[in-house]
Amino acid sequence: MRYPDRRSFMTSISVGGLALALGACNRTTTASAPLEPVSMSYAPTASYGPVADKFPVAAFDTSSVNPIYLRRQVPFTSNEPAGTIVIDPHQHFLYLVQPGGTAMRYGVGVGKEGFGWSGTATINSKQEWPDWYPPKEMVARRPDIKAQLSKLQGGDGVAGGLSNPLGARAMYLYQNGKDTLFRIHGTLEPQTIGTNVSSGCIRMVNQDAMDLYSRVNVGTRVVVLGSAKPAGV
């Protein structure tokens, strides 16, 4: 799936009454404030060891991030039905609402711009090891990217694989039938989970992106919170 051209890429869209200039996924980060230690009552639900897939996914060194960002099932009260994704950019959490007042919670990296919008979207497409097509504007700003690009079916891009910034899985977010430029995706830099990344995408540890990918379908509702915090957490 190809990103829009520079003109549409730089266009601000209004979501929930707030405007956001959406960006593609790049790598400059700002660390978030330290969080309180997580209760051990809600321990991580899975290991982050190596995964055999189309391309081998390396083990994730969990000591590189605050343990609160590791995948776990937590109490969660919401008016959203089970199966909905709720993203809290302020706290760097993604929740997959489950029955019985719980949610599967994942740590995420978010864009600085992510704090400036709230609203809803829909997963329009899911792709394993997706190709990445950086906008021309990004290539102009980061000429080092050009050397990584090759001719693909959709244009100049990086083929899916171990050197692709979208990682092992990507879920493409649309609003009113239009691409928002947001993706929920894996990452080459899992140590940036829990930070503010200067792009619009929601990035996850590859193992978490694969887990979420297996749990949701095309058409899944995605709710991005504003200043309000999810209740019951």
Backbone as CSV, one residue per row, in Angstrom:
resi,resn,N_x,N_y,N_z,CA_x,CA_y,CA_z,C_x,C_y,C_z
1,MET,0.840,-1.194,0.000,0.000,0.000,0.000,0.875,1.244,0.000
2,ARG,0.654,2.130,-0.905,1.510,3.279,-1.073,0.999,4.446,-0.253
3,TYR,1.946,5.184,0.362,1.574,6.374,1.069,1.125,7.450,0.070
4,PRO,0.284,8.398,0.515,-0.099,9.494,-0.369,1.107,10.355,-0.742
5,ASP,0.908,11.191,-1.771,1.998,12.063,-2.194,2.222,13.156,-1.162
6,ARG,3.221,14.012,-1.419,3.629,15.008,-0.441,2.485,15.947,-0.088
7,ARG,1.710,16.357,-1.098,0.643,17.319,-0.837,-0.403,16.747,0.106
8,SER,-0.864,15.525,-0.174,-1.864,14.920,0.703,-1.247,14.497,2.027
9,PHE,0.034,14.123,1.992,0.745,13.726,3.209,0.811,14.856,4.218
10,MET,0.944,16.084,3.741,1.088,17.224,4.615,-0.232,17.887,4.961
11,THR,-1.338,17.345,4.435,-2.637,17.950,4.706,-3.102,17.594,6.107
12,SER,-3.615,18.558,6.845,-4.156,18.302,8.175,-5.571,17.788,8.054
13,ILE,-5.891,16.778,8.886,-7.250,16.310,8.918,-7.829,16.602,10.277
14,SER,-9.142,16.781,10.335,-9.812,17.062,11.596,-10.423,15.784,12.120
15,VAL,-10.068,15.430,13.361,-10.587,14.228,13.982,-11.075,14.614,15.365
16,GLY,-12.353,14.381,15.644,-12.899,14.693,16.954,-12.771,16.158,17.283
17,GLY,-12.786,17.023,16.267,-12.742,18.458,16.480,-11.338,19.008,16.595
18,LEU,-10.314,18.148,16.532,-8.942,18.601,16.629,-8.215,18.281,15.340
19,ALA,-7.250,19.132,14.978,-6.541,18.942,13.721,-5.205,18.282,13.965
20,LEU,-4.786,17.456,13.026,-3.510,16.758,13.118,-2.878,16.687,11.753
21,ALA,-1.628,17.153,11.639,-0.862,16.945,10.413,-0.169,15.610,10.545
22,LEU,-0.624,14.626,9.804,-0.140,13.263,9.970,1.173,13.063,9.248
23,GLY,2.051,12.250,9.838,3.342,12.004,9.235,3.584,10.535,9.026
24,ALA,4.601,10.206,8.238,4.995,8.811,8.075,5.877,8.415,9.240
25,CYS,6.327,7.155,9.236,7.016,6.613,10.400,8.508,6.860,10.299
26,ASN,9.035,7.693,11.210,10.484,7.829,11.270,10.961,7.551,12.677
27,ARG,12.161,7.995,13.055,12.782,7.369,14.211,13.214,8.310,15.326
28,THR,13.031,9.627,15.224,13.439,10.512,16.288,12.503,10.347,17.468
29,THR,13.054,10.187,18.679,12.208,9.888,19.824,12.477,10.822,20.985
30,THR,11.480,10.963,21.842,11.595,11.665,23.102,11.015,10.766,24.176
31,ALA,11.774,10.519,25.236,11.317,9.593,26.261,10.165,10.179,27.043
32,SER,9.257,9.322,27.466,8.146,9.741,28.308,8.599,9.805,29.754
33,ALA,7.744,10.386,30.604,8.052,10.469,32.024,8.048,9.076,32.638
34,PRO,8.880,8.837,33.684,8.884,7.526,34.333,7.517,7.201,34.902
35,LEU,7.169,5.924,34.888,5.898,5.472,35.413,6.124,4.696,36.701
36,GLU,5.067,4.623,37.506,5.148,3.837,38.735,5.314,2.363,38.392
37,PRO,6.003,1.597,39.250,6.136,0.160,38.986,4.770,-0.494,38.867
38,VAL,4.663,-1.439,37.953,3.388,-2.118,37.740,3.147,-3.152,38.826
39,SER,1.885,-3.325,39.189,1.528,-4.352,40.165,1.859,-5.728,39.605
40,MET,2.502,-6.544,40.383,2.860,-7.875,39.923,1.634,-8.778,39.813
41,SER,0.453,-8.286,40.276,-0.771,-9.058,40.122,-1.140,-9.225,38.656
42,TYR,-0.616,-8.322,37.829,-0.938,-8.357,36.409,0.369,-8.505,35.636
43,ALA,0.956,-9.672,35.773,2.257,-9.937,35.171,2.122,-10.087,33.663
44,PRO,3.216,-9.894,32.926,3.173,-10.109,31.476,2.618,-11.475,31.132
45,THR,1.864,-11.548,30.038,1.160,-12.783,29.686,1.977,-13.712,28.806
46,ALA,3.091,-13.253,28.280,3.853,-14.093,27.355,5.309,-13.666,27.356
47,SER,6.162,-14.571,26.897,7.566,-14.236,26.751,7.782,-13.477,25.448
48,TYR,8.955,-12.947,25.297,9.306,-12.204,24.080,10.506,-12.869,23.407
49,GLY,10.455,-14.180,23.346,11.539,-14.927,22.739,11.498,-14.870,21.226
50,PRO,12.447,-15.528,20.566,12.486,-15.535,19.104,11.252,-16.213,18.522
51,VAL,10.838,-15.762,17.335,9.656,-16.298,16.674,10.041,-16.732,15.261
52,ALA,9.692,-17.949,14.904,9.907,-18.425,13.538,8.730,-17.971,12.687
53,ASP,8.999,-17.184,11.670,7.947,-16.637,10.817,8.506,-16.600,9.398
54,LYS,7.870,-15.886,8.504,8.401,-15.738,7.148,9.828,-15.242,7.202
55,PHE,10.087,-14.306,8.102,11.438,-13.881,8.451,11.594,-14.114,9.955
56,PRO,12.766,-14.515,10.423,12.923,-14.796,11.853,12.866,-13.520,12.689
57,VAL,12.034,-13.534,13.697,11.914,-12.387,14.596,12.806,-12.635,15.801
58,ALA,13.733,-11.738,16.028,14.682,-11.907,17.122,13.997,-11.737,18.469
59,ALA,14.569,-12.349,19.489,14.073,-12.169,20.851,14.187,-10.703,21.235
60,PHE,13.234,-10.234,22.029,13.235,-8.859,22.506,13.789,-8.812,23.919
61,ASP,14.791,-7.964,24.129,15.379,-7.778,25.456,14.435,-6.909,26.278
62,THR,13.621,-7.532,27.113,12.606,-6.794,27.854,13.202,-5.805,28.862
63,SER,14.477,-5.965,29.188,15.105,-5.033,30.127,15.337,-3.669,29.497
64,SER,15.128,-3.548,28.182,15.383,-2.281,27.497,14.222,-1.302,27.619
65,VAL,13.081,-1.745,28.186,11.941,-0.848,28.377,11.411,-1.017,29.795
66,ASN,10.647,-0.048,30.247,9.955,-0.148,31.526,9.033,-1.366,31.475
67,PRO,9.078,-2.245,32.477,8.255,-3.465,32.426,6.759,-3.200,32.356
68,ILE,6.319,-2.007,32.692,4.891,-1.704,32.604,4.387,-1.773,31.170
69,TYR,5.311,-1.678,30.187,4.911,-1.699,28.783,4.840,-3.108,28.200
70,LEU,5.122,-4.126,28.984,5.036,-5.483,28.480,3.581,-5.928,28.437
71,ARG,3.260,-6.750,27.447,1.889,-7.212,27.230,1.328,-7.913,28.459
72,ARG,0.101,-7.522,28.830,-0.530,-8.147,29.982,-2.036,-7.920,29.931
73,GLN,-2.773,-8.781,30.594,-4.213,-8.614,30.723,-4.485,-7.813,31.982
74,VAL,-5.328,-6.766,31.868,-5.578,-5.869,32.986,-7.079,-5.630,33.131
75,PRO,-7.530,-5.234,34.327,-8.921,-4.801,34.472,-9.167,-3.571,33.602
76,PHE,-10.314,-3.499,32.978,-10.583,-2.387,32.073,-12.090,-2.201,31.935
77,THR,-12.569,-1.039,32.356,-13.982,-0.722,32.240,-14.175,0.274,31.113
78,SER,-15.024,-0.038,30.160,-15.214,0.821,28.999,-16.610,0.616,28.437
79,ASN,-17.140,1.647,27.805,-18.407,1.517,27.091,-18.213,0.866,25.722
80,GLU,-16.959,0.696,25.307,-16.678,0.089,24.013,-16.871,-1.422,24.100
81,PRO,-17.426,-2.033,23.062,-17.638,-3.483,23.087,-16.330,-4.249,22.967
82,ALA,-16.370,-5.503,23.377,-15.205,-6.375,23.230,-14.772,-6.422,21.763
83,GLY,-13.473,-6.427,21.558,-12.935,-6.425,20.203,-12.487,-5.062,19.740
84,THR,-12.846,-4.003,20.471,-12.438,-2.642,20.118,-11.009,-2.396,20.585
85,ILE,-10.256,-1.646,19.805,-8.927,-1.191,20.206,-9.056,0.220,20.754
86,VAL,-8.521,0.457,21.943,-8.491,1.782,22.547,-7.033,2.169,22.744
87,ILE,-6.629,3.298,22.184,-5.237,3.754,22.280,-5.189,4.994,23.171
88,ASP,-4.325,4.942,24.164,-4.093,6.078,25.061,-2.690,6.614,24.772
89,PRO,-2.573,7.613,23.875,-1.241,8.108,23.512,-0.493,8.715,24.686
90,HIS,-1.226,9.324,25.625,-0.571,9.992,26.749,0.190,8.994,27.619
91,GLN,-0.424,7.833,27.858,0.202,6.822,28.701,0.980,5.776,27.897
92,HIS,0.926,5.864,26.579,1.635,4.925,25.704,1.125,3.489,25.864
93,PHE,-0.204,3.349,25.890,-0.822,2.036,25.975,-1.828,1.847,24.847
94,LEU,-1.898,0.616,24.366,-2.954,0.182,23.462,-3.708,-0.928,24.168
95,TYR,-5.034,-0.802,24.246,-5.885,-1.791,24.892,-6.739,-2.494,23.846
96,LEU,-6.792,-3.796,23.909,-7.760,-4.565,23.133,-8.823,-5.022,24.125
97,VAL,-10.021,-4.421,24.017,-11.092,-4.689,24.972,-11.527,-6.139,24.866
98,GLN,-11.664,-6.798,26.029,-12.087,-8.183,26.092,-13.334,-8.300,26.965
99,PRO,-14.043,-9.406,26.871,-15.240,-9.569,27.712,-14.877,-9.616,29.197
100,GLY,-15.862,-9.309,30.028,-15.683,-9.486,31.467,-14.933,-8.376,32.158
101,GLY,-14.886,-7.174,31.562,-14.234,-6.056,32.222,-12.728,-6.113,32.229
102,THR,-12.157,-6.691,31.201,-10.707,-6.765,31.082,-10.275,-6.302,29.692
103,ALA,-8.967,-6.132,29.545,-8.394,-5.801,28.238,-6.991,-6.368,28.172
104,MET,-6.548,-6.703,26.971,-5.147,-7.017,26.750,-4.453,-5.685,26.489
105,ARG,-3.451,-5.391,27.297,-2.777,-4.096,27.201,-1.364,-4.275,26.650
106,TYR,-1.015,-3.412,25.706,0.301,-3.434,25.066,0.943,-2.054,25.221
107,GLY,2.252,-2.028,25.432,2.975,-0.763,25.378,3.222,-0.365,23.938
108,VAL,3.154,0.932,23.651,3.351,1.419,22.287,4.241,2.655,22.292
109,GLY,4.825,2.926,21.147,5.458,4.206,20.880,4.503,5.009,20.020
110,VAL,4.393,6.298,20.287,3.442,7.137,19.560,4.161,8.344,18.972
111,GLY,3.503,8.986,18.012,4.055,10.202,17.446,3.792,11.391,18.338
112,LYS,4.684,12.352,18.294,4.447,13.587,19.026,3.106,14.183,18.630
113,GLU,2.765,14.062,17.343,1.492,14.583,16.864,0.307,13.830,17.459
114,GLY,0.551,12.606,17.938,-0.526,11.797,18.466,-1.221,12.427,19.665
115,PHE,-0.533,13.321,20.370,-1.164,13.981,21.503,-2.172,15.028,21.047
116,GLY,-2.171,15.396,19.779,-3.010,16.491,19.308,-4.304,16.048,18.666
117,TRP,-4.654,14.776,18.749,-5.907,14.357,18.125,-6.566,13.244,18.917
118,SER,-7.842,13.119,18.721,-8.602,12.020,19.291,-9.753,11.718,18.358
119,GLY,-10.253,10.516,18.416,-11.359,10.145,17.538,-11.335,8.670,17.234
120,THR,-11.996,8.285,16.160,-12.135,6.874,15.819,-11.643,6.599,14.408
121,ALA,-11.249,5.374,14.177,-10.829,4.917,12.855,-11.189,3.439,12.756
122,THR,-10.914,2.869,11.607,-11.214,1.461,11.349,-10.004,0.805,10.696
123,ILE,-9.716,-0.418,11.110,-8.664,-1.175,10.416,-9.209,-1.573,9.053
124,ASN,-8.623,-1.001,8.012,-9.083,-1.242,6.647,-8.296,-2.361,5.968
125,SER,-7.089,-2.603,6.454,-6.222,-3.597,5.820,-5.247,-4.120,6.854
126,LYS,-4.887,-5.390,6.716,-3.860,-6.015,7.544,-2.823,-6.644,6.619
127,GLN,-1.548,-6.435,6.926,-0.506,-6.997,6.072,0.619,-7.579,6.912
128,GLU,1.059,-8.762,6.509,2.221,-9.381,7.125,3.470,-8.967,6.363
129,TRP,4.487,-8.562,7.097,5.742,-8.108,6.513,5.473,-7.155,5.337
130,PRO,4.811,-6.031,5.619,4.398,-5.116,4.549,5.560,-4.367,3.921
131,ASP,5.376,-3.982,2.659,6.310,-3.053,2.027,6.097,-1.666,2.615
132,TRP,7.122,-0.844,2.562,7.056,0.531,3.073,7.413,1.503,1.960
133,TYR,6.543,2.480,1.750,6.755,3.499,0.725,6.848,4.867,1.392
134,PRO,8.055,5.345,1.672,8.175,6.653,2.330,7.752,7.772,1.377
135,PRO,7.092,8.809,1.885,6.692,9.933,1.042,7.910,10.648,0.453
136,LYS,7.719,11.282,-0.675,8.810,12.028,-1.307,9.354,13.095,-0.372
137,GLU,8.463,13.695,0.425,8.899,14.731,1.357,9.896,14.179,2.358
138,MET,9.657,12.971,2.833,10.577,12.361,3.788,11.917,12.038,3.138
139,VAL,11.866,11.529,1.912,13.109,11.212,1.201,13.927,12.474,0.968
140,ALA,13.240,13.588,0.658,13.949,14.853,0.450,14.599,15.337,1.744
141,ARG,13.920,15.120,2.861,14.441,15.550,4.149,15.510,14.600,4.668
142,ARG,15.376,13.323,4.319,16.309,12.296,4.766,16.911,11.597,3.553
143,PRO,17.852,12.234,2.859,18.406,11.633,1.643,19.067,10.283,1.866
144,ASP,19.430,9.968,3.121,20.023,8.659,3.402,19.038,7.525,3.156
145,ILE,17.726,7.848,3.207,16.717,6.820,2.971,16.762,6.328,1.530
146,LYS,17.114,7.215,0.613,17.059,6.898,-0.813,17.881,5.661,-1.154
147,ALA,19.011,5.500,-0.476,19.882,4.356,-0.763,19.232,3.033,-0.370
148,GLN,18.230,3.086,0.499,17.560,1.867,0.952,16.410,1.462,0.038
149,LEU,16.018,2.345,-0.871,14.834,2.101,-1.676,15.142,1.277,-2.918
150,SER,14.158,0.516,-3.344,14.259,-0.227,-4.591,12.917,-0.137,-5.309
151,LYS,12.902,-0.526,-6.577,11.671,-0.479,-7.368,10.777,-1.652,-6.975
152,LEU,9.627,-1.327,-6.418,8.654,-2.345,-6.043,7.394,-2.153,-6.873
153,GLN,6.440,-3.016,-6.700,5.212,-2.941,-7.479,4.491,-1.614,-7.282
154,GLY,4.549,-1.058,-6.070,3.865,0.197,-5.786,4.725,1.425,-5.946
155,GLY,5.962,1.276,-6.391,6.859,2.417,-6.546,8.154,2.199,-5.792
156,ASP,8.837,3.280,-5.458,10.095,3.197,-4.724,9.811,2.959,-3.243
157,GLY,10.356,1.883,-2.716,10.087,1.564,-1.321,11.060,0.546,-0.776
158,VAL,10.752,0.082,0.408,11.541,-0.958,1.075,10.664,-2.200,1.173
159,ALA,11.140,-3.284,0.608,10.358,-4.526,0.633,10.208,-5.028,2.058
160,GLY,9.104,-5.712,2.307,8.892,-6.292,3.624,10.045,-7.193,4.016
161,GLY,10.431,-7.137,5.270,11.552,-7.938,5.728,12.168,-7.360,6.983
162,LEU,13.328,-7.873,7.331,13.958,-7.521,8.600,14.481,-6.095,8.647
163,SER,14.637,-5.433,7.490,15.112,-4.056,7.475,13.989,-3.056,7.216
164,ASN,12.747,-3.520,7.258,11.612,-2.655,6.976,11.114,-1.987,8.248
165,PRO,10.942,-0.649,8.241,10.519,0.068,9.450,9.153,-0.343,9.981
166,LEU,8.302,-0.980,9.146,6.979,-1.386,9.607,6.990,-2.721,10.338
167,GLY,8.122,-3.381,10.355,8.245,-4.600,11.122,7.452,-5.769,10.555
168,ALA,7.067,-6.676,11.456,6.481,-7.950,11.047,5.015,-7.855,10.652
169,ARG,4.303,-6.860,11.165,2.870,-6.747,10.896,2.490,-5.268,10.838
170,ALA,1.464,-4.978,10.043,0.925,-3.613,9.996,-0.582,-3.675,9.842
171,MET,-1.262,-2.800,10.555,-2.709,-2.637,10.462,-2.968,-1.186,10.071
172,TYR,-3.678,-0.985,8.953,-3.821,0.327,8.323,-5.134,0.968,8.744
173,LEU,-5.054,2.181,9.272,-6.215,2.847,9.836,-6.826,3.828,8.837
174,TYR,-8.128,3.675,8.621,-8.884,4.525,7.703,-9.995,5.231,8.469
175,GLN,-10.411,6.357,7.913,-11.513,7.112,8.477,-12.387,7.603,7.330
176,ASN,-13.660,7.255,7.396,-14.589,7.618,6.320,-14.065,7.174,4.956
177,GLY,-13.478,5.997,4.920,-12.984,5.429,3.676,-11.668,5.994,3.184
178,LYS,-11.030,6.864,3.966,-9.772,7.486,3.544,-8.640,7.091,4.487
179,ASP,-7.462,6.949,3.901,-6.274,6.585,4.665,-5.885,7.738,5.589
180,THR,-5.778,7.463,6.887,-5.383,8.500,7.841,-3.871,8.696,7.884
181,LEU,-3.116,7.800,7.247,-1.655,7.722,7.326,-1.173,7.104,8.635
182,PHE,-2.079,6.768,9.522,-1.701,6.038,10.728,-1.657,4.548,10.435
183,ARG,-0.651,3.887,10.998,-0.569,2.439,10.994,-0.269,1.982,12.420
184,ILE,-0.807,0.872,12.809,-0.347,0.161,13.998,0.589,-0.912,13.470
185,HIS,1.840,-0.887,13.882,2.813,-1.764,13.219,3.951,-2.153,14.141
186,GLY,4.716,-3.133,13.713,5.923,-3.521,14.410,7.011,-2.485,14.202
187,THR,8.188,-2.759,14.740,9.252,-1.768,14.647,10.629,-2.419,14.637
188,LEU,11.565,-1.718,14.036,12.967,-2.115,14.088,13.614,-1.695,15.407
189,GLU,12.954,-0.807,16.131,13.535,-0.221,17.343,12.611,-0.439,18.543
190,PRO,12.510,-1.672,19.027,11.583,-1.950,20.122,11.901,-1.196,21.403
191,GLN,13.148,-0.736,21.541,13.504,0.010,22.745,12.828,1.378,22.797
192,THR,12.183,1.795,21.704,11.486,3.081,21.696,10.053,2.976,22.197
193,ILE,9.612,1.772,22.565,8.270,1.630,23.130,8.200,2.436,24.426
194,GLY,7.098,3.176,24.587,6.959,4.039,25.750,7.522,5.425,25.541
195,THR,7.880,5.749,24.296,8.414,7.074,23.996,7.525,7.784,22.992
196,ASN,7.769,9.072,22.833,7.077,9.892,21.849,7.945,9.947,20.596
197,VAL,7.467,9.332,19.522,8.230,9.228,18.285,7.703,10.270,17.306
198,SER,8.583,10.979,16.629,8.136,12.088,15.784,7.574,11.599,14.455
199,SER,6.476,10.855,14.564,5.721,10.396,13.400,4.309,10.115,13.860
200,GLY,3.446,9.798,12.940,2.062,9.578,13.314,1.724,8.146,13.668
201,CYS,2.607,7.193,13.408,2.261,5.785,13.566,2.292,5.324,15.024
202,ILE,1.596,4.219,15.267,1.600,3.561,16.566,2.477,2.325,16.433
203,ARG,3.617,2.344,17.083,4.555,1.230,16.910,4.531,0.305,18.114
204,MET,4.786,-0.967,17.842,4.752,-2.007,18.864,5.975,-2.916,18.710
205,VAL,6.357,-3.570,19.797,7.325,-4.658,19.693,6.778,-5.671,18.690
206,ASN,7.612,-6.223,17.839,7.130,-7.139,16.806,6.287,-8.279,17.378
207,GLN,6.724,-8.847,18.501,5.942,-9.943,19.100,4.546,-9.465,19.492
208,ASP,4.433,-8.228,19.962,3.125,-7.685,20.328,2.294,-7.369,19.093
209,ALA,2.931,-6.826,18.067,2.209,-6.538,16.824,1.646,-7.824,16.225
210,MET,2.421,-8.892,16.293,1.955,-10.176,15.770,0.802,-10.721,16.609
211,ASP,0.892,-10.555,17.919,-0.169,-11.026,18.800,-1.469,-10.258,18.535
212,LEU,-1.394,-8.934,18.475,-2.577,-8.122,18.210,-3.158,-8.450,16.845
213,TYR,-2.291,-8.577,15.844,-2.708,-8.891,14.482,-3.552,-10.162,14.439
214,SER,-3.161,-11.142,15.252,-3.875,-12.426,15.254,-5.226,-12.338,15.955
215,ARG,-5.453,-11.288,16.724,-6.667,-11.157,17.522,-7.729,-10.266,16.885
216,VAL,-7.347,-9.436,15.901,-8.294,-8.471,15.348,-8.538,-8.754,13.867
217,ASN,-9.655,-8.250,13.380,-10.043,-8.436,11.983,-10.127,-7.097,11.268
218,VAL,-10.132,-7.149,9.941,-10.440,-5.957,9.155,-11.832,-5.489,9.563
219,GLY,-11.976,-4.200,9.755,-13.233,-3.638,10.235,-13.220,-3.325,11.719
220,THR,-12.169,-3.725,12.434,-12.081,-3.445,13.863,-12.103,-1.950,14.123
221,ARG,-12.891,-1.544,15.095,-12.995,-0.142,15.493,-11.795,0.218,16.365
222,VAL,-11.199,1.376,16.095,-10.051,1.872,16.852,-10.414,3.240,17.417
223,VAL,-10.287,3.390,18.718,-10.606,4.641,19.398,-9.314,5.217,19.965
224,VAL,-8.985,6.450,19.577,-7.805,7.130,20.099,-8.281,8.183,21.091
225,LEU,-7.830,8.058,22.326,-8.280,8.947,23.380,-7.621,10.312,23.276
226,GLY,-8.312,11.304,23.841,-7.740,12.637,23.978,-7.138,12.758,25.359
227,SER,-7.544,13.797,26.090,-6.984,14.027,27.409,-7.569,13.088,28.456
228,ALA,-8.759,12.528,28.178,-9.400,11.657,29.160,-8.671,10.328,29.260
229,LYS,-8.558,9.814,30.459,-7.929,8.516,30.672,-8.989,7.438,30.696
230,PRO,-8.678,6.230,30.237,-9.673,5.158,30.289,-10.059,4.836,31.721
231,ALA,-11.324,4.592,31.944,-11.799,4.320,33.296,-11.455,2.909,33.731
232,GLY,-11.301,2.736,35.040,-11.209,1.393,35.587,-9.857,0.757,35.497
233,VAL,-8.824,1.512,35.095,-7.497,0.921,34.973,-6.712,1.190,36.250
